[in-house]
Amino acid sequence: MYYIIRIVFIFFFILITLFIERHYFKRQVSKGKQYTSRKLRALIFSIRLFVLLVSVLLFLFPFEAPFLHFNSIEDSLRYKWIDSKDITVHVEKDCAFAVRGTYEIFAFGRSEKGFSFVNYNSTKCKYYASNENIDNSSIYNLYSVYQKSANKTFYLLDLGISEYQEELFESDNLDFNNLAHPDSKNNMFNKAPIVGSLYQLFAINNGEPIPEINVRYNDQHKSFTKKIGLYINSSQ
C-alpha cells in the first residue's frame, strides 16, 4: 500500500503537470509570444526536471505519515510492507516498540487514534564501544530508538553468553529486562531469550538517548557512547 499510493499520486501529478505545461505554451502562443528553439528547450527541460525531482521526493518521503493511524502495530508495519512475523512488541501508554532479529527496532507513537506510521517522528541511534577487546567480548551491541512525540528511548542490548544470570548483570544508567520473544514461551529456564546465539535485554527511559552507558556482566565491562544515524555492525 505504501508504494502503491505513491505511484498513483505521482502518476496524477505528472499528468496534471504536463497538462499545465501544454496549456501554458498554447496560451503564450495565442498571445503572440514567440520562443526561440533554444529558449523553448530550456524551459521544457527546467519544467520536466522539476517534475522529476518532485516525483522522487513524493516516492521517498512519507507525506501521509502525520495523518495516518493504525489499529495495531502489525497494521502499521504491513502498510509499509514490513514483515511482522517473529516481531517482539513492547507497548507503553504513549508509544510502542517492535524488535525483529538482533538489531531492527521499529518505533510508534500511540494515542486515542491508534498507532502511528512506523518510525514516524523517531530517530535511530547506534552505540559504539570505547573499550572493545577480548576481555568484554560477551557484551556485544547496543542500539536505541528515540520516539520524539512520547519523549522516550528504547534500548536493545545483545549479550553473547552461553547462559544468562540476572544477578551478574549491572548497568549504571538503565534498568534492563529480558526481551520476551514470541518463541520464548517454551523456554523453561530463567534466561533471557535467544536470537541466534545472542541473549537480548531491553530498557526504556524518558528523554533522549543517554550519551554514555556502562554495562557489566560478571567480571566483564563495556562503555558505550552514542552516534546518531544508521546501524553499523561492530565488526565494521
C-alpha positions as CSV (number, residue, x, y, z in Angstrom):
1,M,0.0,0.0,0.0
2,Y,2.9,2.4,0.8
3,Y,4.3,2.3,-2.7
4,I,1.0,1.9,-4.5
5,I,-0.3,5.2,-3.1
6,R,2.9,6.9,-4.2
7,I,2.8,5.5,-7.7
8,V,-0.8,6.6,-8.1
9,F,-0.1,10.1,-6.7
10,I,2.9,10.6,-8.9
11,F,1.0,9.4,-12.0
12,F,-1.7,12.0,-11.5
13,F,0.9,14.7,-10.6
14,I,2.8,14.1,-13.9
15,L,-0.5,14.1,-15.9
16,I,-1.6,17.4,-14.3
17,T,1.9,19.0,-14.8
18,L,2.0,18.0,-18.4
19,F,-1.5,19.4,-19.0
20,I,-0.5,22.7,-17.4
21,E,2.7,22.8,-19.4
22,R,0.9,22.3,-22.7
23,H,-1.9,24.8,-21.7
24,Y,0.7,27.4,-20.7
25,F,2.6,27.3,-24.0
26,K,-0.6,27.3,-26.1
27,R,-1.8,30.4,-24.1
28,Q,1.6,32.2,-24.7
29,V,1.5,31.4,-28.4
30,S,-2.1,32.7,-28.6
31,K,-0.9,36.0,-27.2
32,G,1.6,36.2,-30.0
33,K,4.6,35.4,-27.8
34,Q,7.4,33.7,-29.8
35,Y,10.1,31.4,-28.4
36,T,13.4,30.6,-29.9
37,S,14.1,26.9,-30.3
38,R,16.9,27.2,-27.6
39,K,14.7,29.0,-25.1
40,L,11.8,26.6,-25.6
41,R,14.1,23.6,-25.0
42,A,15.5,25.2,-21.8
43,L,12.0,25.9,-20.5
44,I,10.7,22.4,-21.2
45,F,13.9,20.9,-19.7
46,S,13.5,23.0,-16.5
47,I,9.9,22.1,-16.1
48,R,10.4,18.4,-16.6
49,L,13.5,18.4,-14.3
50,F,11.3,20.0,-11.6
51,V,8.6,17.3,-12.1
52,L,11.2,14.5,-11.9
53,L,12.7,15.9,-8.6
54,V,9.2,16.4,-7.0
55,S,8.2,12.8,-8.1
56,V,11.3,11.3,-6.5
57,L,10.6,13.2,-3.2
58,L,7.0,12.1,-3.3
59,F,8.1,8.5,-3.8
60,L,10.6,8.5,-0.9
61,F,9.1,10.9,1.6
62,P,6.1,9.6,3.7
63,F,4.0,12.7,3.2
64,E,0.9,10.9,4.7
65,A,2.7,9.9,7.9
66,P,1.3,12.8,10.1
67,F,-2.3,11.9,9.2
68,L,-2.2,8.0,9.4
69,H,-3.2,5.9,12.4
70,F,-3.5,2.2,12.7
71,N,-5.4,-0.2,14.9
72,S,-2.4,-2.3,15.6
73,I,1.4,-2.4,15.2
74,E,1.1,-5.2,12.7
75,D,-1.2,-3.0,10.5
76,S,1.4,-0.1,10.6
77,L,4.2,-2.5,9.6
78,R,2.1,-4.1,6.9
79,Y,1.3,-0.7,5.4
80,K,5.0,-0.2,4.6
81,W,5.3,-3.8,3.5
82,I,7.4,-4.8,6.5
83,D,7.0,-8.4,7.5
84,S,5.6,-8.6,11.1
85,K,6.5,-12.2,11.5
86,D,8.6,-13.0,14.6
87,I,8.5,-9.5,16.0
88,T,8.6,-8.8,19.7
89,V,6.3,-5.9,20.8
90,H,6.6,-3.7,23.9
91,V,3.7,-1.2,24.4
92,E,3.7,1.9,26.6
93,K,0.8,4.3,27.2
94,D,2.0,6.8,24.7
95,C,4.3,4.8,22.4
96,A,5.3,1.3,21.3
97,F,8.3,-0.5,20.0
98,A,8.8,-3.7,18.0
99,V,12.0,-5.7,17.7
100,R,12.9,-8.1,14.9
101,G,16.1,-10.1,14.8
102,T,19.2,-8.8,16.5
103,Y,19.1,-5.1,15.8
104,E,15.9,-4.0,14.0
105,I,13.8,-1.7,16.1
106,F,10.6,-0.1,15.0
107,A,9.1,2.8,16.9
108,F,5.4,4.0,17.0
109,G,3.6,6.9,18.6
110,R,0.4,6.0,20.4
111,S,-2.8,8.0,21.1
112,E,-6.5,7.5,21.3
113,K,-6.5,7.4,17.4
114,G,-4.2,4.3,17.4
115,F,-0.6,3.6,16.5
116,S,1.3,6.0,14.2
117,F,3.1,5.4,11.0
118,V,6.1,3.1,11.6
119,N,9.2,5.1,12.7
120,Y,7.5,8.4,12.2
121,N,8.9,11.2,14.4
122,S,11.6,8.8,15.6
123,T,15.4,8.7,15.5
124,K,17.7,5.6,15.4
125,C,20.9,5.5,17.3
126,K,23.8,3.1,17.3
127,Y,26.1,2.9,20.3
128,Y,29.8,2.3,19.9
129,A,32.1,0.6,22.4
130,S,35.1,2.7,23.5
131,N,36.8,-0.4,25.1
132,E,36.3,-3.2,22.5
133,N,38.6,-6.0,23.5
134,I,38.7,-9.7,24.2
135,D,38.0,-9.1,27.9
136,N,34.5,-7.9,27.2
137,S,33.7,-9.8,24.0
138,S,30.5,-11.3,25.6
139,I,28.9,-7.8,25.7
140,Y,28.0,-7.2,22.1
141,N,26.0,-4.3,20.6
142,L,23.7,-1.6,22.0
143,Y,21.1,0.1,19.8
144,S,18.3,2.6,20.6
145,V,15.4,4.4,19.1
146,Y,14.1,7.7,20.4
147,Q,10.3,8.3,19.9
148,K,10.0,12.1,19.9
149,S,6.3,12.5,20.5
150,A,6.4,10.4,23.6
151,N,9.9,11.6,24.6
152,K,11.0,8.1,25.3
153,T,14.0,6.0,24.2
154,F,14.0,2.2,23.7
155,Y,17.4,0.4,24.2
156,L,18.3,-3.1,22.9
157,L,21.4,-4.8,24.3
158,D,22.9,-8.0,22.8
159,L,24.9,-10.4,25.0
160,G,26.8,-13.3,23.5
161,I,26.9,-15.7,26.5
162,S,26.1,-19.3,27.0
163,E,23.9,-18.7,30.0
164,Y,22.4,-15.6,31.3
165,Q,22.2,-14.9,35.1
166,E,20.3,-11.8,36.1
167,E,22.3,-11.3,39.3
168,L,25.5,-11.0,37.4
169,F,24.2,-8.1,35.2
170,E,24.6,-4.4,36.1
171,S,24.1,-1.1,34.3
172,D,24.8,2.3,35.9
173,N,22.3,4.1,33.8
174,L,19.3,1.9,32.9
175,D,17.1,-0.8,34.3
176,F,17.4,-3.6,31.7
177,N,14.9,-6.5,31.5
178,N,14.6,-9.7,29.4
179,L,13.1,-9.2,26.0
180,A,10.3,-11.8,25.7
181,H,10.4,-13.1,22.1
182,P,7.4,-15.0,20.7
183,D,9.3,-18.3,20.9
184,S,10.5,-17.7,24.5
185,K,7.3,-19.2,26.0
186,N,8.9,-22.7,25.5
187,N,12.0,-21.6,27.5
188,M,11.7,-23.3,30.9
189,F,14.8,-21.7,32.3
190,N,15.2,-18.3,33.9
191,K,17.2,-16.9,31.0
192,A,16.9,-14.1,28.5
193,P,15.5,-15.2,25.2
194,I,17.9,-16.3,22.5
195,V,18.1,-14.7,19.0
196,G,20.7,-16.8,17.0
197,S,23.5,-17.1,19.6
198,L,22.6,-13.8,21.4
199,Y,20.6,-13.0,24.5
200,Q,18.7,-9.8,24.3
201,L,17.8,-7.3,27.0
202,F,15.8,-4.0,26.7
203,A,15.3,-0.9,28.7
204,I,13.2,2.3,28.3
205,N,13.8,5.7,29.8
206,N,12.3,9.2,29.5
207,G,14.2,11.6,27.3
208,E,16.7,11.4,24.5
209,P,19.3,8.6,24.3
210,I,21.9,8.7,27.1
211,P,25.3,9.8,25.8
212,E,27.2,7.1,27.6
213,I,26.1,3.8,29.0
214,N,28.2,1.4,31.2
215,V,27.3,-2.3,31.3
216,R,28.8,-5.1,33.3
217,Y,28.3,-8.8,33.2
218,N,30.2,-10.8,35.8
219,D,33.8,-9.6,35.5
220,Q,33.3,-8.0,32.1
221,H,32.7,-4.3,31.4
222,K,31.9,-2.2,28.4
223,S,31.3,1.5,27.9
224,F,29.0,2.6,25.1
225,T,28.8,6.0,23.5
226,K,26.1,7.0,21.1
227,K,26.2,8.1,17.5
228,I,23.0,9.1,15.7
229,G,22.4,7.5,12.2
230,L,22.5,4.2,10.6
231,Y,23.1,0.9,12.4
232,I,26.7,-0.3,11.8
233,N,27.9,-3.7,12.9
234,S,30.7,-3.7,15.5
235,S,33.0,-5.5,13.1
236,Q,32.9,-2.6,10.6
